[in-house]
Amino acid sequence: MAGIIKVNQYQDFNGNTLFTSDGSGNLTTQKVNYPYFQVERDAEQSISDATTTKIEWDTVTFDTGNFFNTTDYSYKPLVAGKYFVHAQTYPDSKADSQLDDCFMYLYKNGSEIHQSGANFNANNPRNFTLNMCFTVDMNGTTDYLDIRLFIDDDSGTPRIQAQKNVFSAFRMGS
């Protein structure tokens, strides 16, 4: 014999709401992978040669909690948890065979915690794409993240290309 259970809210053993129903068949679940954001650099940014420089993200693609600071180019989520962070940049020397090395850094609270980079020795290209993915614990009150870039360039005029630059993160789980 089949039975029917009618509820408008389903909770776990600790009283946390897992999902609710409005009585009309519409189900609302808790927000998994929330908050999340993505910003991009759509315009060229000049970088001083052989100097670590914060990337000035100029386009907010989406930001569910409005936690990305467009003044200091940092992400400060006010929800504690583990965050999956991704960044991609496109360093360019503006001249063929001039890019010596380039490094992208993930900073947390003003200190480097992760890097991605390349040293080209005698095989210098003009440009290169850097990517990184990393998981970071955020306390939900004071922790913040930003991305910085170092380019060593024989021509002395490095830049971030006006394409292929992105910084994003999302809170993992619930």
N, C-alpha and C positions, 0 to 999 in steps of 0.2 A: 504494500500500500504506500503510495506517495504522499508526502506531506508538503505543506507550504509554510515557509517562515516569512513573516512580514516585519521589516525593520526600516527605519529611516537613517540609521547610523550604525556602522560596523566599527568596533574598536578592538585594539589588541589588549593583552592582559594588563598593560600599564595605563589603559584609558586613553591612549592616543588614537585619534580618528583615522581610520584607514580609507574609508569611503562613505559617502552619504548618498541618499536618494531623495528627490523632491516629491515623490509620490506619483509622478507622471511618467516614470520610466527613464528619467534623466539621472545619470550616475555621475558623481563628482569624486575623483580620486585625489589623494594628496599629490603635491607637486614633486615628482621625481626629477632629478637633475635640474633643480631650480635653486638659486638663480643662475643665470647664464648671460654672457655678453659676447659681443664681437666688435672690434674696431679695426679700421683700415687706414693705411696711409695712401691717399690717392694722388698726392702731389709730391714732386721731388723734394727731398730734404738734404741740404748740404751738411756734410760731416767734416769736422776738422781732422786732418790727417793724423793717424796714430794716436787718437784721443777717444776715450769711451764717452759716448753721447747718448742721452735718453732720446728714444724715438718719440716724436710728436705726432701722435695719431690724430688725423684730421676728420675722420668720418666714423660716427657711431652707427654701425649697421643694425644692431639691436642690443638692448640692455634691460632685462626684465625687472631689475631692482633699482635702476638708476644709480648704480654704484660706481660707474666709471667716471673719473674726474677729468673733464676736458680742459682744465687749467693746468694741472700738473701731470697729466697723462698716466694716471695710475688707477688700478682697480682695487677698491676696498669694500668687499662684500660684508654686509652686516648680518650674515648668516654663517654660523660656525660649521665646519665640516672639511672634508677632503675635496679638493678641486682638481679637475683635470685641466691642465693649461697647455695651450698650443700657441706657437708663434712662428711666423715665417717672414723673412726679409730678403730683399734683393739688392745687396751692395754692388756698386758700380764704380769703376775708376775713371770713367769718361774717356779713356784712351785704351787701345788694344794692348794686351800683354803688360799691364801696369799694376794689377792687383797682387800684392805680396801675400797678404793674409787678411782674414776677416773673422770676427767672433761676435756672436750674439749672446747676450747674457740675460737671464731671468733674475731680477732683484726682488727680494722680500724685505720690507721694512728698511730699505736703503743698503742692504748687503747682498752680494752675489750668492745665489744658491745653485745655479745651474748654467751651463754654457754649451754652445754648439759652435763649431768653427772649422776653419780650414787654413792650412799653411801651404802655399803652392811652390816653395823653393824656386827653382829656375823655370818652372812651367807656368808662368803667370798668365791668368786669363784677364779678360776685361771685366767680367761680372760673374756672379755666383749666387745661387739660392741657398739660404740657410734655413733649416727647420729645427724645431725642438718640441718635444712633448714631455711633460713632467707632471707628477702629482704632488700637490702642496697642501699641507694642513693650514687652515685659516681659522683664527679664533673668533671671528664674527664681531669684533669690536675695534681693534687697532691695526690688525695686519693689513698690508697692502702690497700690491705687485706692480712692477713696471718692467719694460724691456729696454735694454741699452745695446748699442752697437759700436764695435771697434773696427776700423778699416785702416790698414797700412797700404799706401798707394804710392808707387814711384812717381806719378805725375803730380801728387800733392793736392789733388782736387776731388776727393771721393764724395759720393752722394748715395742716398737711397733712391733707387729708381721709383718712378711714380706708378708702380704696379706691383702686384704679387706680395704686398705687405699686409700682414694680418696678425692680430693678437686676440685670443679668445680663451674663455674658461667656462666651465660649468661645474656645479656642485654634484658630486657623485652620490647616488643613492638617495635615501629619504631622510 
